[in-house]
Amino acid sequence: MNEHWYKEAYVDRIAWILENSHELSLSAYELAVLLQIEYLNRKHDSLSLQVLAACLNDDSSKIDEICTRLRAKGFLEIQIDDSGVNYITDGVFLPKTQLLEETKDIYGLFEREFKRPLSHNEIDKLNDWLTRMDVQYLMYALREAILYNKVQFSYIDRILNQWLKDHISIEDIIHGKR
């Protein structure tokens, strides 16, 4: 089977999500946000927290919280490039083991998101963080920095230090309780 079967033109991604929703362990609201993102992506419409909030008749802070939970579960990736902000839901279609393998290389993940090789000081900073916390914290902090378009080590460092100070667990981050 094609490794990226979910990208084929004949695949109805929305129908697949609905048919497999029981296996995804999503709340009804997470499912609604995910489906709305898929729908807007299919139409190639502009997508932002404000657009999602308008479509779902809710405030953007609630949508932001849901997107954070979807990102923490690996179902949503937010990338910023020259064309703007892209909401990518490919993680929904990946087996959990494949998803974990793709996020294993934290150095490569940071380099991809920073769109450049890391400096020696940045690698040292990553190593320092890894001695103090689990790699998942780094991935979630990076994702939060991407969401707020502040992809800088100083911003990520503030996020991580605040989480340490507040004794935030991975479960708290996943469930949006931070």
Residue pairs with C-beta under 8 A, 6 or more apart in sequence:
2 8
4 90
5 11
5 93
6 13
6 16
6 90
6 93
7 90
13 38
13 42
13 89
13 93
14 35
14 38
14 39
14 42
16 93
17 24
17 31
17 34
17 35
17 38
17 92
18 35
21 31
24 31
24 75
24 92
25 73
26 34
26 73
26 75
29 66
30 66
30 69
30 70
32 56
33 52
33 56
33 63
33 66
33 67
33 70
34 70
34 75
34 76
34 89
34 92
36 52
36 55
36 56
37 47
37 52
37 76
37 87
37 89
38 89
40 46
40 47
40 51
40 52
40 55
40 87
41 47
41 87
41 89
45 51
46 84
47 85
47 86
47 87
48 85
49 60
49 63
49 64
49 67
50 60
52 60
52 63
52 67
53 59
53 60
53 62
53 63
56 63
64 147
65 176
66 176
67 76
67 78
67 87
67 147
68 143
68 144
68 147
68 173
68 176
69 174
69 175
69 176
70 76
71 77
71 78
71 140
71 143
71 147
72 140
72 143
72 173
72 174
73 91
73 174
74 91
74 94
74 96
74 99
74 103
75 89
75 91
75 92
76 87
76 88
76 89
76 91
77 87
77 88
77 89
77 90
77 91
77 143
78 85
78 86
78 87
78 88
78 143
78 146
78 147
79 85
79 86
79 88
79 113
79 146
80 86
80 146
80 149
80 151
85 149
91 99
94 102
103 109
103 139
106 126
106 130
106 135
106 138
106 139
107 118
107 123
107 126
109 139
109 142
110 118
110 122
110 126
110 138
110 142
111 117
111 118
113 142
113 146
113 151
114 151
118 126
122 153
125 153
125 157
126 138
129 137
129 138
129 157
129 160
130 138
132 164
133 160
133 164
134 170
136 170
137 160
137 163
137 170
137 173
138 156
138 160
140 170
140 173
141 156
141 159
141 160
141 163
142 151
142 156
144 159
145 151
145 152
145 155
145 156
145 159
148 155
162 168
163 173
163 178
166 178
168 178
171 177
172 178
